[in-house]
């Protein structure tokens, strides 16, 4: 879903930049500064979590998911 939202924001930005008659530089600046930065951070966090889960599953099989859940919740095992 993060990718879809990012693509939607980028399409709005492209629309704002595309037509020389209706350029909205302020909206482009706002969207890139506020929303795109947050989207990219969210995507990096999710990618890191997915990578960690895959590594845990590869190393510990089904126990890896349990360990990952405990780590994600911040509980000590």
N, C-alpha and C positions, 0 to 999 in steps of 0.2 A: 504494500500500500504506500510505503514511503516513496518508492520510485514513481508511482502513478501521480502522487501529489506533486513531486518535484517536476515531472513532465508537464503537468497542468500549469504550474507557476511559470515554467520556462515558456510555455506557449502564450501566456498572457504577456510576458515580457517581450516576446517576439512581436506580438500584436502592437504593443506600445511603441516599439522601435521601428516597425516596418514602414508605416505610411508617413511621409515627411509632413503632411498636412496635420496629422493628429499625433505627433510625437509627445509622449508624456514622460519626460526624463525624471520627474519627481517620483512618479509611481514606480518606474524601473529601479531607481535608487532605493526606494523603500522596500520593494519586493526582494531585491538582491541582498540588501543589508539585513533585513529582519527575518524574512521567511526562508530564503535559500540557505543561509548560514545554518539555521536551525534544522532544516531538512538534511543537509549534508552531515551535520553532527549526528542526527538520529540514524542515518544510514550507516555511518561508521560504527556506532555503538552496536547496532543490530548485526552488522557483518562480523564484528569482534565476538559477540556472543554466539553466533552461529558457528564460527570457527572454533571457539573454545569447546562447545558442545560436541562438535565432530571429533576433536582431539580426544576428549574424555571418552566418547563412545568407542573410538578406535583402540584406546589403551586399556579400557576397563569393561568393555562390552556393556551389558545392560546395567551393571553397577555404576557405570560412568554417568548415566542419566540421573541416578539418585544423588551421586556426589555433586554433579553440576547444579541440581535443584537446591541442594543444601548451600552450596557456595553462592548461588544467585540470591537466595533469601538472607544471606549473611549469617547463617548459623554455623557454629563450629561443629565438626563431626567428632 
